[in-house]
Amino acid sequence: MTKRALISVSDKAGIVEFAQELKKLGWEIISTGGTKVTLDNAGVNTIAIDDVTGFPEMMDGRVKTLHPNIHGGLLARRDLDSHLEAAKDNQIELIDLVVVNLYPFKETILKPDVTYADAVENIDIGGPSMLRSAAKNHASVTVVVDPADYAVILDELSANRETTYETRQRLAAKVFRHTAAYDALIAEYFTVQVGESKPEKLTLTYDLKQAMRYGENPQQDADFYQKALPTDYSIASAKQLNGKELSFNNIRDADAAIRIIRDFKDRPAVVALKHMNPCGIGQADDIETAWDYAYESDPVSIFGGIVVLNREVDAATAEKMHGVFLEIIIAPSYTDEALAILTNKKKNLRILALPFDAQEASEVEAEYTGVVGGLLVQNQDVVKESPADWQVVTKRQPTETEATALEFAWKAIKYVKSNGIIVTNDHMTLGVGPGQTNRVASVRIAIEQAKDRLDGAVLASDAFFPFADNVEEIAKAGIKLSSSLEAQSVTKSLSKLRINTA
């Protein structure tokens, strides 16, 4: 019995060659629309879809494959005589291979000028229906959605005149992932269009970006996935200019670093980060000086760390960074001379470029945190500072320089793991006390790191001081200003910032 294939693809890469090989193996090919034109023009004889259905394509192509002669040919079980008799009685010929990929919905909605009507028109109905029918009947039908699988199919057909069950099962699973992801994108688009903020079903889809060597620890397996609709300002979209592959911990740390520097847009700034905590932040009128401040914040902890700069890296800054062992450098761009300096004898140094002008768009994304059996979802903490709302609870008011230092400190403390304490002046961090189980310990760590540099320093806490012992430690060190949240506050909103002066 002659085998039949149905081919209808929007991605025509390799389809002519694939169809030519099928014809050599004696297959008949049913095709439709642009795919049929492509194959016919290449000399591959095809059967028109309306010759199979007995109906013309109609409604601007919306209705062409939704017909019993198609789905009966796909769904008929070859092991059931009743199915085969029903097909014969209704003149339905069996279809053994389906090659379909879908209308470009994703590509359509990524266009900056896309209209709602264009998006709706690019929702494929017939394609997913054929894929699901064929995948359901994978015991007998081979279904292909990815051109990368053409070679495997041809190899098996050439060797055995049919594909193996294991291959059909694997391809069916791939199809259901493909249609699920396609539907997830459509669901997300419509959810946004109607303004639904708390959908009863959370449909997310991501594409495999990188299979990783290991996870947070060597005994853990891990992979890196990217949003199906990519975010420009993200590590997943970064352009890597040098260095070895990013590790699991590299990616987490780099993500934390690019979040921090979003809060320092106004001036050239540099953030150094280690183990998800900032170990140095500097800002100045030029990027080289900002680097100096970030490095001087903690020359020990920066070793083996990640550095992100919010201005183009020039040769002078590159020379200074080249002398320090760093894992990753991230910036919007690099001069040719700077890149040559940074890559000289440092083939493993990971150098990434990111579009910093896309920072604002990245702030609207939700954050997802996995827990056993569940997922926590929240918006990002991107509250804008409002110094006018700060509450000074002592008689002396901060000077202008002190106020600038307090604003700098409050931006920075947001990213220190709680219990978090930070000591800064108006342009750099001086001491960081992160992640302790009690706030006094965090205060002592930050002050110890900042010692001998406390003239004009201020201190920020990521939560209120519950007892006097914290304030006593701060006063004993000679720090004259501290800021914390009011006791009743449960957020880091600056409208609840409480400032103490001495």
Stockholm file with secondary structure:
# STOCKHOLM 1.0

chainA/1-502         MTKRALISVSDKAGIVEFAQELKKLGWEIISTGGTKVTLDNAGVNTIAIDDVTGFPEMMDGRVKTLHPNIHGGLLARRDLDSHLEAAKDNQIELIDLVVVNLYPFKETILKPDVTYADAVENIDIGGPSMLRSAAKNHASVTVVVDPADYAVILDELSANRETTYETRQRLAAKVFRHTAAYDALIAEYFTVQVGESKPEKLTLTYDLKQAMRYGENPQQDADFYQKALPTDYSIASAKQLNGKELSFNNIRDADAAIRIIRDFKDRPAVVALKHMNPCGIGQADDIETAWDYAYESDPVSIFGGIVVLNREVDAATAEKMHGVFLEIIIAPSYTDEALAILTNKKKNLRILALPFDAQEASEVEAEYTGVVGGLLVQNQDVVKESPADWQVVTKRQPTETEATALEFAWKAIKYVKSNGIIVTNDHMTLGVGPGQTNRVASVRIAIEQAKDRLDGAVLASDAFFPFADNVEEIAKAGIKLSSSLEAQSVTKSLSKLRINTA
#=GR chainA/1-502 SS CCCEEEEECSCCTTHHHHHHHHHHTTCEEEECHHHHHHHHHTTCCCEEHHHHHSSCCBTTTTBSSCSHHHHHHHHCCTTCHHHHHHHHHTTCCCCCEEEECCCCHHHHHTSTTCCHHHHHHTCCSHHHHHHHHHHHTTTTCEEECCGGGHHHHHHHHHHHSSCCHHHHHHHHHHHHHHHHHHHHHHHHHHHHHTTCSSCSSCCCCEEEEEECSCCSSTTCCCEEEEESSCCSSSGGGCEEEESSCCCHHHHHHHHHHHHHHTTCCSSCEEEEEETTEEEEEEECSSHHHHHHHHHHHCTTTTTTEEEEESSCBCHHHHHHHHTSCEEEEEESCBCHHHHHHHHTTCTTCEEEECCGGGHHHHTTSEEEEEETTEEEEEECCCCCCCGGGCEECSSSCCCHHHHHHHHHHHHHHTTSCSSCEEEECSSBEEEEECSCSSHHHHHHHHHHHHTTCCTTCEEEESSCCCSHHHHHHHHHHTCCEEEEECTTCCSCCGGGEEEEEC
#=GC SS_cons         CCCEEEEECSCCTTHHHHHHHHHHTTCEEEECHHHHHHHHHTTCCCEEHHHHHSSCCBTTTTBSSCSHHHHHHHHCCTTCHHHHHHHHHTTCCCCCEEEECCCCHHHHHTSTTCCHHHHHHTCCSHHHHHHHHHHHTTTTCEEECCGGGHHHHHHHHHHHSSCCHHHHHHHHHHHHHHHHHHHHHHHHHHHHHTTCSSCSSCCCCEEEEEECSCCSSTTCCCEEEEESSCCSSSGGGCEEEESSCCCHHHHHHHHHHHHHHTTCCSSCEEEEEETTEEEEEEECSSHHHHHHHHHHHCTTTTTTEEEEESSCBCHHHHHHHHTSCEEEEEESCBCHHHHHHHHTTCTTCEEEECCGGGHHHHTTSEEEEEETTEEEEEECCCCCCCGGGCEECSSSCCCHHHHHHHHHHHHHHTTSCSSCEEEECSSBEEEEECSCSSHHHHHHHHHHHHTTCCTTCEEEESSCCCSHHHHHHHHHHTCCEEEEECTTCCSCCGGGEEEEEC
//
